[in-house]
Amino acid sequence: MLRWLTAGESHGPVLLAVLDGLPAGVELTTDDLSRALARRRLGYGRGQRMSFEQDQIRVVGGLWRGVTTGAPLAVEIENSEWPKWEEVMSADPAPVPTSARAAALTRPRPGHADLPGMVKYQQSDARAILERSSARETAARVALGAAAQAFLAQGLGVDLTAHVVSLGGVMAAAEHRPGPADLAALDASPVRSLDAAAASAMKSRIDQAKQAGETLGGTVEVIAWNVPVGLGSHVQADRRLDAQLAAALMSIQAVKAVEIGLGCEVASRVGSAVHDQIERQNGQTRRRTNHAGGIEGGMSNGEPVLVRAAMKPIPSLAKALGTIDTQTGLAATAHHQRSDVTAVPAAAVVAAAMTALVLARAALDKFGGDHVDQVRASLAAYRDGVADFLT
């Protein structure tokens, strides 16, 4: 089974990421991982940290001469700011730091993990919570997601694209949904959208929000192309592909809702305007539409898998929100940590990484294989065996 784990703090020395169960034979380099991390740093409205954060990657296991070995893929991502934080974030007992950044954080921020984490783990300083709950952790996920995407492309011919559907209330037109060949164009867009008019309006909304000391949320969409029929299962709740995708995307910091296909819109339509009718197209069994988002009964159905995630506005605002001081119990304004106006374009990249990890796990559950060649052979045999149903 493919499984993944991350560790480390936002201002700690490194983030750690481990991907266990990745087959041998997948072609992958540190440059591939670095490019994925650079994509996560893109986007209009990002904060100052993105301009100097280099995300230096070091692979410490599972990759030999550009090819995975079948051992756990283990990655370190260095924190370029660590020298400034070494005193504050020391793992061992040390004299109380005197710098301003070392002051105890006792005014938890609404919308963050600060207060519930302080209560749960009995911490008097919110830094013990916020350093781990920070969205900086998603850098580790993106690195592992890049490896999963390489496996999907090489083992199954599956490609993923991710883009911004809405930002700050500005919607991109549906006809600008990207395809597998649009990755460079998406990277070139300041808001990761192919709709030029909407992109311009999104940038204006970001400028307005920055001026007002506000932050903005939005919706991102991931599309997986050429997913074979039958990933996931209807027989148990935890094996349903849509349930796995929903859980993975909901785990991304600041995501508050997930939709598959039409999503919430199905509740306001009649049945004939929701369900995808089946027909033959050029000798292939296909759906006339893809309202189900490529998943029926918890299983992929051969259409592109389409999943969206709604991200709330970042809760670290320059216009600080009301809270209490946990040390005194008195009313206060929340701590303002350096933050972005919006990270919605980056959320699209993170969502693609999580989607890739889930699809890779589902593919390995279905086809098995310790080497990517075995996965290809198993997929080919499966397609031959079910050809009568699909042609």
Secondary structure by P-SEA (a helix, b strand, c coil): cccbbbbbcccccbbbbbbccccccccccaaaaaaaaaaaacccccccccccccccccccccccccccccccbbbbbbccccccccccccccccccccccccccccccccccccaaaaaaaccccccccccccccccaaaaaaaaaaaaaaaaacccbbbbbbbcccccccccccccccccaaaaaaacccccccaaaaaaaaaaaaaaaaacbbbbbbbbbbbccccccccccccccccaaaaaaaaaaacccccccccccccccccccccccbbbbbbcccbbbbcccccccccccccccccbbbbbbbccccccccbbbbbccccccccccccccccccaaaaaaaaaaaaaaaaaaaaaaaccccccaaaaaaaaaaaaaaaccccc
